[in-house]
């Protein structure tokens, strides 16, 4: 009896240890460029250009530690720790928010942030992606560079879980896990207005879990489908899990009187 008790204890301890040390997996993932079509209007801007070497001239914002951790993750190295990565990211962000980033630093920061979002699915990181796009990319990067970096993160997905992270007129086309093509597209002129429409085109009803980012500043945001309103809590994702059909539309309204300065 004692032997069985000890064996059971060892088994439970092993299972807990294995679960605790489990290598992190992606919660959501970037979408291949060929599956996303971006509206060229997004590139139009009259913002003044910045010195693309500003951060390297005046500041030493080394993102090398985060790049090294990403490399360890890609190699499935035991040296990767998600908690440690988050700590490094938080530390870097405190300093990065104080200055204007140059082009190369902004691209590294975007990569470091996007990677963390894929691992966690947390709005904290997708909102930072948006800030980088409007604060740095649209000032410092050429159109083709903006598209290369931004396009994969407007929508992200895991099987039939679709995240809408950035509010840009875009469409995604993918094959549903149960077969058949799915086309989802946004229509918006955000941030000039807070109106976003998400449209569905599907040959037959398909179950999809849609996650819509509700910005941390967007109190009183509204998300509605056919008269049904969904919980839209600031700083979270509004989840709509249902069978969608051809012509379905999600109506989203954000109170733009509260948008942060980088979106003005």
PASEBA-1860 file (N, C-alpha, C; in nm, 3 decimals):
! residues 264
1> XXXXXXXX> 0.084/-0.120/0.000/0.000/0.000/0.000/0.087/0.124/0.000 ~ 0.195/0.119/0.084/0.286/0.232/0.093/0.358/0.253/-0.040 ~ 0.395/0.141/-0.106/0.464/0.150/-0.236/0.376/0.219/-0.339 ~ 0.247/0.183/-0.343/0.155/0.245/-0.438/0.138/0.394/-0.409 ~ 0.137/0.432/-0.281/0.122/0.573/-0.244/0.242/0.654/-0.292 ~ 0.361/0.597/-0.274/0.484/0.664/-0.317/0.487/0.677/-0.468 ~ 0.446/0.570/-0.538/0.444/0.572/-0.684/0.347/0.679/-0.736 ~ 0.230/0.685/-0.670/0.132/0.784/-0.711/0.185/0.926/-0.690
9> XXXXXXXX> 0.254/0.946/-0.576/0.310/1.077/-0.546/0.414/1.117/-0.651 ~ 0.499/1.020/-0.688/0.601/1.048/-0.789/0.539/1.081/-0.924 ~ 0.430/1.010/-0.959/0.362/1.034/-1.086/0.302/1.174/-1.089 ~ 0.236/1.213/-0.980/0.174/1.346/-0.973/0.281/1.454/-0.980 ~ 0.392/1.433/-0.908/0.502/1.530/-0.908/0.561/1.546/-1.048 ~ 0.576/1.434/-1.117/0.631/1.437/-1.253/0.539/1.512/-1.348 ~ 0.407/1.486/-1.337/0.310/1.552/-1.424/0.308/1.702/-1.401 ~ 0.314/1.742/-1.273/0.316/1.885/-1.241/0.442/1.950/-1.294
17> XXXXXXXX> 0.555/1.880/-1.278/0.683/1.933/-1.325/0.684/1.949/-1.475 ~ 0.632/1.849/-1.547/0.630/1.853/-1.693/0.541/1.967/-1.742 ~ 0.428/1.986/-1.674/0.336/2.092/-1.715/0.398/2.229/-1.689 ~ 0.469/2.241/-1.573/0.530/2.368/-1.536/0.640/2.407/-1.634 ~ 0.714/2.308/-1.682/0.827/2.335/-1.770/0.791/2.322/-1.918 ~ 0.662/2.312/-1.947/0.619/2.294/-2.085/0.662/2.413/-2.169 ~ 0.722/2.382/-2.284/0.768/2.488/-2.373/0.647/2.562/-2.426 ~ 0.648/2.696/-2.423/0.530/2.773/-2.466/0.496/2.752/-2.613
25> XXXXXXXX> 0.367/2.758/-2.643/0.320/2.744/-2.781/0.244/2.870/-2.821 ~ 0.234/2.893/-2.950/0.164/3.010/-2.999/0.014/3.001/-2.970 ~ -0.042/3.111/-2.923/-0.186/3.123/-2.902/-0.254/3.163/-3.032 ~ -0.188/3.249/-3.106/-0.234/3.296/-3.235/-0.111/3.323/-3.320 ~ -0.126/3.323/-3.452/-0.009/3.335/-3.538/-0.032/3.431/-3.654 ~ 0.080/3.485/-3.702/0.077/3.574/-3.817/0.012/3.504/-3.937 ~ -0.045/3.585/-4.024/-0.108/3.533/-4.144/-0.016/3.559/-4.263 ~ 0.001/3.459/-4.347/0.087/3.472/-4.464/0.041/3.587/-4.553
33> XXXXXXXX> 0.139/3.659/-4.607/0.110/3.779/-4.686/0.015/3.752/-4.802 ~ 0.028/3.636/-4.864/-0.057/3.607/-4.980/-0.204/3.589/-4.942 ~ -0.233/3.574/-4.813/-0.371/3.557/-4.768/-0.434/3.687/-4.717 ~ -0.359/3.796/-4.726/-0.408/3.924/-4.675/-0.393/4.030/-4.782 ~ -0.499/4.109/-4.801/-0.496/4.219/-4.896/-0.516/4.348/-4.819 ~ -0.419/4.440/-4.831/-0.420/4.564/-4.755/-0.458/4.681/-4.844 ~ -0.548/4.765/-4.794/-0.592/4.882/-4.868/-0.479/4.984/-4.877 ~ -0.443/5.026/-4.998/-0.332/5.119/-5.018/-0.356/5.254/-4.951
41> XXXXXXXX> -0.481/5.288/-4.925/-0.512/5.417/-4.861/-0.442/5.428/-4.726 ~ -0.417/5.315/-4.663/-0.352/5.316/-4.532/-0.216/5.384/-4.537 ~ -0.149/5.380/-4.651/-0.015/5.435/-4.661/-0.014/5.587/-4.673 ~ -0.128/5.647/-4.704/-0.132/5.790/-4.725/-0.112/5.863/-4.592 ~ -0.015/5.951/-4.588/0.015/6.026/-4.465/0.084/6.156/-4.498 ~ 0.059/6.257/-4.418/0.128/6.384/-4.435/0.214/6.415/-4.312 ~ 0.248/6.309/-4.239/0.331/6.327/-4.121/0.473/6.363/-4.161 ~ 0.539/6.450/-4.085/0.678/6.486/-4.117/0.771/6.368/-4.095
49> XXXXXXXX> 0.873/6.358/-4.177/0.970/6.250/-4.162/1.061/6.277/-4.043 ~ 1.110/6.170/-3.984/1.206/6.181/-3.875/1.341/6.132/-3.923 ~ 1.440/6.161/-3.843/1.574/6.110/-3.872/1.575/5.962/-3.842 ~ 1.596/5.880/-3.943/1.588/5.735/-3.924/1.699/5.682/-3.836 ~ 1.802/5.762/-3.810/1.914/5.716/-3.725/1.908/5.777/-3.586 ~ 1.795/5.843/-3.554/1.785/5.916/-3.428/1.818/5.831/-3.307 ~ 1.756/5.715/-3.296/1.775/5.635/-3.176/1.916/5.582/-3.164 ~ 1.981/5.551/-3.278/2.117/5.499/-3.271/2.217/5.610/-3.244
57> XXXXXXXX> 2.182/5.734/-3.273/2.271/5.846/-3.248/2.270/5.888/-3.101 ~ 2.151/5.893/-3.043/2.139/5.952/-2.910/2.113/5.852/-2.798 ~ 2.068/5.731/-2.833/2.029/5.636/-2.730/2.086/5.498/-2.758 ~ 2.097/5.420/-2.654/2.146/5.284/-2.670/2.036/5.189/-2.630 ~ 1.938/5.171/-2.719/1.826/5.080/-2.692/1.857/4.946/-2.756 ~ 1.938/4.870/-2.690/1.975/4.740/-2.745/1.861/4.641/-2.725 ~ 1.811/4.589/-2.836/1.708/4.486/-2.830/1.769/4.348/-2.855 ~ 1.900/4.343/-2.845/1.969/4.218/-2.876/1.926/4.104/-2.786
65> XXXXXXXX> 1.899/4.134/-2.658/1.859/4.026/-2.566/1.727/3.964/-2.609 ~ 1.632/4.049/-2.655/1.504/3.997/-2.701/1.520/3.918/-2.831 ~ 1.605/3.967/-2.922/1.630/3.896/-3.047/1.695/3.760/-3.018 ~ 1.784/3.757/-2.919/1.850/3.631/-2.883/1.750/3.532/-2.825 ~ 1.657/3.582/-2.744/1.555/3.494/-2.686/1.462/3.439/-2.794 ~ 1.430/3.520/-2.893/1.349/3.471/-3.005/1.422/3.360/-3.077 ~ 1.552/3.379/-3.096/1.634/3.277/-3.162/1.634/3.147/-3.082 ~ 1.642/3.158/-2.950/1.639/3.039/-2.864/1.504/2.969/-2.877
73> XXXXXXXX> 1.396/3.046/-2.883/1.264/2.987/-2.898/1.256/2.910/-3.029 ~ 1.303/2.973/-3.137/1.297/2.909/-3.269/1.377/2.780/-3.274 ~ 1.480/2.772/-3.191/1.562/2.651/-3.185/1.513/2.553/-3.079 ~ 1.398/2.589/-3.016/1.340/2.506/-2.910/1.439/2.484/-2.796 ~ 1.512/2.590/-2.764/1.617/2.581/-2.663/1.559/2.588/-2.522 ~ 1.617/2.512/-2.434/1.574/2.512/-2.294/1.606/2.645/-2.227 ~ 1.690/2.726/-2.292/1.727/2.855/-2.236/1.620/2.961/-2.254 ~ 1.510/2.928/-2.323/1.404/3.027/-2.341/1.308/3.026/-2.224
81> XXXXXXXX> 1.276/3.145/-2.174/1.179/3.161/-2.066/1.083/3.272/-2.104 ~ 0.953/3.242/-2.108/0.854/3.343/-2.142/0.850/3.453/-2.037 ~ 0.859/3.416/-1.911/0.857/3.516/-1.804/0.976/3.610/-1.816 ~ 1.091/3.554/-1.846/1.212/3.636/-1.862/1.199/3.728/-1.982 ~ 1.139/3.676/-2.089/1.118/3.758/-2.209/1.027/3.875/-2.176 ~ 0.918/3.849/-2.102/0.826/3.955/-2.064/0.896/4.062/-1.981 ~ 0.980/4.020/-1.888/1.054/4.115/-1.805/1.143/4.204/-1.889 ~ 1.214/4.144/-1.985/1.300/4.221/-2.074/1.219/4.317/-2.160
89> XXXXXXXX> 1.104/4.270/-2.206/1.018/4.354/-2.290/0.967/4.474/-2.210 ~ 0.920/4.450/-2.089/0.870/4.559/-2.004/0.979/4.663/-1.979 ~ 1.099/4.615/-1.951/1.211/4.705/-1.925/1.244/4.790/-2.048 ~ 1.245/4.727/-2.165/1.274/4.799/-2.289/1.167/4.903/-2.318 ~ 1.041/4.868/-2.295/0.932/4.959/-2.328/0.937/5.086/-2.244 ~ 0.975/5.076/-2.119/0.984/5.194/-2.033/1.075/5.299/-2.095 ~ 1.186/5.256/-2.155/1.280/5.349/-2.214/1.237/5.392/-2.354 ~ 1.180/5.299/-2.429/1.141/5.327/-2.566/1.032/5.433/-2.574
97> XXXXXXXX> 0.942/5.435/-2.477/0.832/5.530/-2.479/0.879/5.675/-2.462 ~ 1.001/5.693/-2.417/1.052/5.826/-2.389/1.105/5.897/-2.512 ~ 1.126/5.825/-2.622/1.190/5.886/-2.739/1.122/5.844/-2.868 ~ 1.161/5.911/-2.976/1.119/5.871/-3.110/1.216/5.766/-3.160 ~ 1.163/5.655/-3.209/1.249/5.549/-3.259/1.287/5.576/-3.404 ~ 1.404/5.533/-3.443/1.441/5.536/-3.583/1.386/5.412/-3.653 ~ 1.408/5.401/-3.781/1.350/5.294/-3.861/1.396/5.156/-3.815 ~ 1.525/5.136/-3.800/1.577/5.002/-3.768/1.537/4.958/-3.628
105> XXXXXXXX> 1.543/5.050/-3.532/1.502/5.015/-3.395/1.354/4.984/-3.390 ~ 1.274/5.062/-3.464/1.129/5.040/-3.466/1.096/4.903/-3.523 ~ 1.167/4.861/-3.627/1.141/4.729/-3.686/1.175/4.617/-3.588 ~ 1.285/4.632/-3.516/1.321/4.531/-3.415/1.217/4.527/-3.304 ~ 1.175/4.645/-3.259/1.077/4.652/-3.151/0.944/4.592/-3.193 ~ 0.905/4.615/-3.316/0.781/4.558/-3.368/0.790/4.406/-3.371 ~ 0.903/4.354/-3.416/0.923/4.208/-3.420/0.918/4.149/-3.279 ~ 0.986/4.215/-3.184/0.989/4.166/-3.046/0.850/4.166/-2.984
113> XXXXXXXX> 0.771/4.267/-3.017/0.636/4.280/-2.961/0.539/4.184/-3.027 ~ 0.548/4.172/-3.160/0.460/4.080/-3.231/0.480/3.937/-3.187 ~ 0.604/3.899/-3.166/0.636/3.764/-3.119/0.570/3.737/-2.983 ~ 0.578/3.835/-2.894/0.519/3.818/-2.761/0.367/3.811/-2.769 ~ 0.308/3.887/-2.861/0.164/3.879/-2.879/0.122/3.740/-2.927 ~ 0.196/3.683/-3.020/0.163/3.550/-3.071/0.166/3.445/-2.959 ~ 0.253/3.464/-2.862/0.266/3.367/-2.752/0.160/3.387/-2.643 ~ 0.104/3.506/-2.634/0.012/3.535/-2.523/-0.129/3.572/-2.567
121> XXXXXXXX> -0.142/3.636/-2.683/-0.273/3.683/-2.727/-0.326/3.798/-2.643 ~ -0.238/3.868/-2.572/-0.280/3.974/-2.481/-0.286/4.109/-2.552 ~ -0.388/4.188/-2.520/-0.408/4.318/-2.584/-0.295/4.416/-2.554 ~ -0.228/4.397/-2.443/-0.116/4.484/-2.408/-0.015/4.492/-2.521 ~ 0.005/4.380/-2.587/0.108/4.372/-2.691/0.053/4.412/-2.829 ~ -0.070/4.375/-2.858/-0.127/4.416/-2.987/-0.152/4.566/-2.991 ~ -0.183/4.625/-2.876/-0.200/4.770/-2.871/-0.066/4.841/-2.892 ~ 0.040/4.781/-2.842/0.172/4.839/-2.865/0.211/4.828/-3.012
129> XXXXXXXX> 0.171/4.721/-3.079/0.195/4.710/-3.223/0.131/4.828/-3.295 ~ 0.009/4.861/-3.257/-0.060/4.974/-3.319/0.015/5.105/-3.294 ~ 0.062/5.124/-3.171/0.135/5.246/-3.139/0.261/5.259/-3.225 ~ 0.333/5.149/-3.243/0.455/5.151/-3.325/0.422/5.190/-3.469 ~ 0.313/5.132/-3.521/0.274/5.159/-3.660/0.250/5.308/-3.681 ~ 0.172/5.370/-3.592/0.133/5.509/-3.611/0.238/5.608/-3.561 ~ 0.318/5.568/-3.463/0.419/5.658/-3.409/0.549/5.657/-3.487 ~ 0.584/5.540/-3.542/0.717/5.525/-3.602/0.715/5.478/-3.747
137> XXXXXXXX> 0.641/5.372/-3.775/0.643/5.316/-3.911/0.596/5.418/-4.015 ~ 0.485/5.484/-3.987/0.428/5.574/-4.089/0.513/5.699/-4.110 ~ 0.609/5.723/-4.023/0.700/5.835/-4.040/0.833/5.793/-4.102 ~ 0.878/5.675/-4.067/1.015/5.637/-4.101/1.030/5.531/-4.209 ~ 0.925/5.455/-4.237/0.938/5.343/-4.330/0.871/5.371/-4.463 ~ 0.927/5.313/-4.568/0.866/5.321/-4.701/0.741/5.234/-4.703 ~ 0.655/5.257/-4.801/0.528/5.184/-4.809/0.547/5.033/-4.810 ~ 0.643/4.985/-4.890/0.662/4.840/-4.898/0.712/4.782/-4.766
145> XXXXXXXX> 0.788/4.860/-4.689/0.836/4.812/-4.559/0.722/4.808/-4.458 ~ 0.637/4.909/-4.461/0.522/4.909/-4.371/0.435/4.787/-4.398 ~ 0.408/4.763/-4.524/0.324/4.649/-4.561/0.386/4.518/-4.516 ~ 0.515/4.505/-4.537/0.584/4.380/-4.501/0.570/4.348/-4.352 ~ 0.579/4.450/-4.268/0.576/4.427/-4.123/0.434/4.423/-4.067 ~ 0.347/4.511/-4.118/0.214/4.526/-4.058/0.115/4.420/-4.106 ~ 0.120/4.390/-4.234/0.021/4.301/-4.296/-0.003/4.171/-4.221 ~ 0.100/4.100/-4.173/0.076/3.972/-4.105/0.005/3.982/-3.971
153> XXXXXXXX> -0.003/4.104/-3.914/-0.057/4.117/-3.779/-0.194/4.185/-3.773 ~ -0.245/4.232/-3.886/-0.378/4.294/-3.884/-0.480/4.191/-3.837 ~ -0.479/4.077/-3.902/-0.548/3.957/-3.854/-0.441/3.857/-3.812 ~ -0.465/3.784/-3.704/-0.385/3.666/-3.675/-0.482/3.552/-3.652 ~ -0.434/3.429/-3.662/-0.528/3.317/-3.651/-0.461/3.194/-3.592 ~ -0.545/3.110/-3.535/-0.505/2.976/-3.493/-0.623/2.886/-3.526 ~ -0.606/2.800/-3.625/-0.715/2.717/-3.679/-0.829/2.810/-3.719 ~ -0.944/2.804/-3.650/-1.058/2.890/-3.684/-1.082/2.996/-3.576
161> XXXXXXXX> -0.977/3.030/-3.504/-0.982/3.141/-3.409/-0.915/3.260/-3.477 ~ -0.991/3.363/-3.504/-0.942/3.478/-3.578/-0.935/3.600/-3.486 ~ -0.817/3.659/-3.474/-0.801/3.782/-3.397/-0.796/3.902/-3.493 ~ -0.870/4.006/-3.461/-0.860/4.134/-3.531/-0.785/4.227/-3.438 ~ -0.662/4.261/-3.477/-0.572/4.335/-3.389/-0.554/4.482/-3.427 ~ -0.554/4.508/-3.558/-0.535/4.644/-3.608/-0.654/4.679/-3.697 ~ -0.701/4.801/-3.684/-0.822/4.841/-3.756/-0.784/4.915/-3.883 ~ -0.768/4.837/-3.988/-0.724/4.885/-4.119/-0.810/4.813/-4.223
169> XXXXXXXX> -0.853/4.884/-4.324/-0.932/4.820/-4.430/-0.848/4.711/-4.496 ~ -0.884/4.588/-4.466/-0.806/4.472/-4.508/-0.898/4.352/-4.523 ~ -0.853/4.253/-4.598/-0.928/4.128/-4.604/-0.835/4.009/-4.584 ~ -0.889/3.905/-4.525/-0.816/3.780/-4.508/-0.897/3.669/-4.574 ~ -0.828/3.581/-4.643/-0.891/3.465/-4.705/-0.816/3.341/-4.658 ~ -0.890/3.244/-4.604/-0.824/3.121/-4.560/-0.921/3.004/-4.576 ~ -0.868/2.885/-4.567/-0.949/2.764/-4.576/-0.991/2.718/-4.436 ~ -1.120/2.706/-4.416/-1.174/2.664/-4.287/-1.131/2.520/-4.258
177> XXXXXXXX> -1.117/2.488/-4.129/-1.073/2.354/-4.090/-1.172/2.246/-4.135 ~ -1.299/2.284/-4.155/-1.400/2.189/-4.201/-1.420/2.196/-4.352 ~ -1.333/2.271/-4.419/-1.340/2.280/-4.564/-1.412/2.405/-4.611 ~ -1.370/2.455/-4.725/-1.434/2.573/-4.782/-1.359/2.701/-4.749 ~ -1.361/2.795/-4.842/-1.292/2.922/-4.824/-1.374/3.017/-4.737 ~ -1.302/3.094/-4.658/-1.362/3.197/-4.574/-1.297/3.330/-4.608 ~ -1.378/3.430/-4.632/-1.328/3.565/-4.658/-1.386/3.658/-4.553 ~ -1.297/3.728/-4.483/-1.337/3.824/-4.381/-1.268/3.955/-4.414
185> XXXXXXXX> -1.345/4.065/-4.416/-1.279/4.191/-4.447/-1.332/4.304/-4.360 ~ -1.240/4.395/-4.328/-1.273/4.514/-4.252/-1.295/4.631/-4.348 ~ -1.391/4.714/-4.314/-1.413/4.840/-4.384/-1.414/4.951/-4.280 ~ -1.315/5.042/-4.289/-1.304/5.146/-4.188/-1.212/5.257/-4.236 ~ -1.228/5.375/-4.179/-1.131/5.481/-4.198/-1.071/5.522/-4.062 ~ -1.070/5.427/-3.971/-1.007/5.445/-3.839/-0.863/5.492/-3.860 ~ -0.814/5.589/-3.782/-0.875/5.650/-3.664/-0.950/5.780/-3.690 ~ -0.971/5.814/-3.819/-1.051/5.934/-3.848/-1.192/5.921/-3.792
193> XXXXXXXX> -1.243/5.799/-3.791/-1.371/5.772/-3.725/-1.356/5.642/-3.647 ~ -1.451/5.620/-3.557/-1.445/5.498/-3.476/-1.532/5.387/-3.529 ~ -1.577/5.399/-3.654/-1.664/5.299/-3.713/-1.584/5.192/-3.786 ~ -1.607/5.066/-3.751/-1.543/4.953/-3.818/-1.651/4.851/-3.852 ~ -1.651/4.802/-3.973/-1.744/4.697/-4.014/-1.664/4.574/-4.056 ~ -1.697/4.461/-3.997/-1.630/4.335/-4.030/-1.731/4.248/-4.105 ~ -1.698/4.212/-4.228/-1.791/4.140/-4.316/-1.744/3.997/-4.341 ~ -1.843/3.908/-4.360/-1.813/3.767/-4.383/-1.867/3.721/-4.519
201> XXXXXXXX> -1.786/3.641/-4.587/-1.830/3.575/-4.709/-1.790/3.428/-4.700 ~ -1.891/3.339/-4.691/-1.868/3.196/-4.672/-1.971/3.119/-4.756 ~ -1.928/3.011/-4.816/-2.020/2.936/-4.903/-2.131/2.867/-4.824 ~ -2.102/2.831/-4.699/-2.204/2.775/-4.610/-2.167/2.807/-4.467 ~ -2.262/2.793/-4.376/-2.238/2.829/-4.237/-2.115/2.758/-4.180 ~ -2.031/2.836/-4.112/-1.910/2.781/-4.051/-1.891/2.841/-3.912 ~ -1.847/2.755/-3.819/-1.820/2.801/-3.683/-1.681/2.865/-3.678 ~ -1.678/2.989/-3.632/-1.553/3.063/-3.618/-1.558/3.141/-3.487
209> XXXXXXXX> -1.449/3.142/-3.416/-1.438/3.224/-3.296/-1.362/3.351/-3.333 ~ -1.432/3.463/-3.328/-1.377/3.592/-3.365/-1.340/3.669/-3.240 ~ -1.218/3.724/-3.239/-1.171/3.802/-3.125/-1.138/3.943/-3.174 ~ -1.209/4.042/-3.122/-1.192/4.180/-3.166/-1.126/4.260/-3.054 ~ -1.013/4.320/-3.086/-0.942/4.398/-2.984/-1.020/4.524/-2.947 ~ -1.042/4.540/-2.818/-1.104/4.662/-2.766/-0.992/4.743/-2.700 ~ -0.954/4.856/-2.759/-0.842/4.935/-2.704/-0.865/4.974/-2.558 ~ -0.755/4.992/-2.487/-0.765/5.026/-2.344/-0.834/5.160/-2.321
217> XXXXXXXX> -0.829/5.249/-2.421/-0.891/5.381/-2.407/-1.037/5.383/-2.450 ~ -1.087/5.272/-2.506/-1.219/5.272/-2.571/-1.333/5.236/-2.476 ~ -1.354/5.320/-2.376/-1.471/5.301/-2.288/-1.598/5.329/-2.367 ~ -1.701/5.253/-2.338/-1.829/5.266/-2.407/-1.823/5.220/-2.553 ~ -1.724/5.138/-2.587/-1.720/5.079/-2.721/-1.839/4.986/-2.738 ~ -1.885/4.973/-2.862/-1.999/4.887/-2.891/-1.964/4.787/-3.000 ~ -2.002/4.662/-2.978/-1.983/4.555/-3.077/-2.117/4.485/-3.091 ~ -2.168/4.480/-3.213/-2.304/4.430/-3.234/-2.312/4.345/-3.361
225> XXXXXXXX> -2.388/4.236/-3.352/-2.417/4.151/-3.468/-2.567/4.125/-3.471 ~ -2.634/4.174/-3.574/-2.779/4.153/-3.590/-2.858/4.190/-3.465 ~ -2.825/4.303/-3.408/-2.898/4.352/-3.293/-2.853/4.295/-3.160 ~ -2.763/4.196/-3.163/-2.711/4.137/-3.039/-2.581/4.208/-3.003 ~ -2.576/4.266/-2.883/-2.456/4.335/-2.838/-2.367/4.242/-2.756 ~ -2.237/4.255/-2.778/-2.140/4.171/-2.710/-2.056/4.255/-2.614 ~ -2.007/4.189/-2.510/-1.926/4.257/-2.409/-1.800/4.312/-2.472 ~ -1.781/4.445/-2.459/-1.665/4.512/-2.518/-1.590/4.585/-2.408
233> XXXXXXXX> -1.512/4.511/-2.333/-1.439/4.567/-2.219/-1.306/4.624/-2.264 ~ -1.277/4.750/-2.232/-1.150/4.811/-2.271/-1.029/4.729/-2.225 ~ -0.931/4.715/-2.313/-0.811/4.640/-2.279/-0.828/4.491/-2.284 ~ -0.926/4.444/-2.364/-0.948/4.300/-2.376/-0.990/4.268/-2.520 ~ -1.015/4.141/-2.546/-1.069/4.100/-2.675/-1.216/4.063/-2.657 ~ -1.298/4.118/-2.743/-1.440/4.082/-2.745/-1.453/3.953/-2.826 ~ -1.503/3.849/-2.763/-1.514/3.718/-2.828/-1.655/3.695/-2.881 ~ -1.663/3.660/-3.009/-1.791/3.623/-3.070/-1.773/3.484/-3.130
241> XXXXXXXX> -1.831/3.385/-3.067/-1.818/3.246/-3.112/-1.953/3.200/-3.166 ~ -1.960/3.180/-3.295/-2.088/3.142/-3.356/-2.066/3.085/-3.495 ~ -2.175/3.034/-3.551/-2.172/2.995/-3.691/-2.203/3.117/-3.776 ~ -2.110/3.150/-3.866/-2.124/3.266/-3.951/-2.174/3.222/-4.088 ~ -2.244/3.313/-4.152/-2.293/3.282/-4.286/-2.267/3.400/-4.380 ~ -2.288/3.378/-4.507/-2.269/3.480/-4.609/-2.348/3.607/-4.573 ~ -2.278/3.721/-4.578/-2.344/3.848/-4.553/-2.347/3.895/-4.409 ~ -2.299/3.812/-4.316/-2.295/3.855/-4.176/-2.200/3.974/-4.160
249> XXXXXXXX> -2.238/4.065/-4.070/-2.159/4.185/-4.046/-2.147/4.211/-3.895 ~ -2.026/4.243/-3.852/-2.004/4.288/-3.715/-1.992/4.440/-3.718 ~ -2.075/4.507/-3.640/-2.072/4.654/-3.635/-1.999/4.696/-3.508 ~ -1.891/4.773/-3.527/-1.808/4.816/-3.415/-1.802/4.968/-3.412 ~ -1.819/5.024/-3.292/-1.809/5.169/-3.274/-1.716/5.200/-3.157 ~ -1.612/5.278/-3.185/-1.520/5.323/-3.081/-1.539/5.474/-3.057 ~ -1.532/5.519/-2.932/-1.545/5.662/-2.901/-1.414/5.734/-2.930 ~ -1.399/5.791/-3.048/-1.268/5.846/-3.089/-1.231/5.975/-3.016
257> XXXXXXXX> -1.324/6.032/-2.938/-1.289/6.151/-2.860/-1.186/6.117/-2.752 ~ -1.163/5.987/-2.729/-1.068/5.946/-2.626/-0.943/5.881/-2.682 ~ -0.923/5.888/-2.812/-0.807/5.821/-2.871/-0.677/5.886/-2.823 ~ -0.573/5.806/-2.811/-0.442/5.861/-2.767/-0.381/5.951/-2.874 ~ -0.284/6.031/-2.832/-0.224/6.129/-2.922/-0.162/6.067/-3.047 ~ -0.105/5.946/-3.037/-0.038/5.889/-3.153/-0.135/5.853/-3.265 ~ -0.265/5.849/-3.234/-0.365/5.821/-3.337/-0.430/5.948/-3.392 ~ -0.396/6.062/-3.338/-0.460/6.188/-3.380/-0.396/6.242/-3.508
END
